[in-house]
Amino acid sequence: MLRSTPGSGRDWPPVPGPEQYIWVLDGTLDVTARDVEHRLGAGDCLRLRVRGPTRFRCPGPEDGRYALAVVLP
């Protein structure tokens, strides 16, 4: 489980091929992959195949908690 404070973000370098599964437990999380932004709220889940850089950002105002699972090809 990861925690993100409002305004904070994580940039992940491109590692082509793996799948990411993101579950938002609390708060809001913006996930950007291939220049497409997905806004996720508590209870939302996103599955994506990584084909370039990804960015995770907590827009606030509250902290966000999310789980991230990475499946290698």
N, C-alpha and C positions, 0 to 999 in steps of 0.2 A: 504494500500500500504506500502511496506517495501523497504528500501534502504540498499544496501550493498556496502561497499567500497572494492577495490581490495585487495585480500588476506584475507578478513574477512570471517567468516563462523558462522553458527549456528548449534549446535547439538540439536536435539529434542529427549527427552527420549522416550522409547517405550511405547506407549499406544495403544494396539492392537484394530483394528476394524474400526477406522474412515477412511474416504476417504479424500485425499488432492487434491485440484485443484490448480495448480501453473501456472500463466500467467506471462511471462517475458515481461515487458514494454520497457525496455532499457537495453543495455549491454548484458552480458553473465552470466549465472548461472549454476553451477554444482550441481545436486541433486543426492545424493547417498542414496539408499534404498536397504536393504538386499544385500549389497556388490556389487550392480550394479550401475554404475555411468551413469547419463544422462546429456549431455551438451545441454543446452537450450539457444537460442538466442532471440533477440527481436522479438515478434510476436508468439513465440512458447508457447504451452500449454501442461502440463503433468497432467494426472490423475493417482493417485496411491492409493491403499489401504494400510494403514499402518499396518505392521505385525512385526515391530521391529524398531530399531533406524533409524532415517533419519538425513542427513546432507545437509545443503545448504551452498554453497561456491561461492563467486564471484572471478573468476580467474583474472579479470582485462583485459586490463589496465584501462578501465574506470569503473565508478560506475555502479552498476546494480540496476534497480527498478523492483519490481515484486509484484503481488497481490497473496495472499494465502487465499483460502477458505477451511475450515475444516467442513466436514459433519459427524456428529456423527451417529453411527449405530442405 
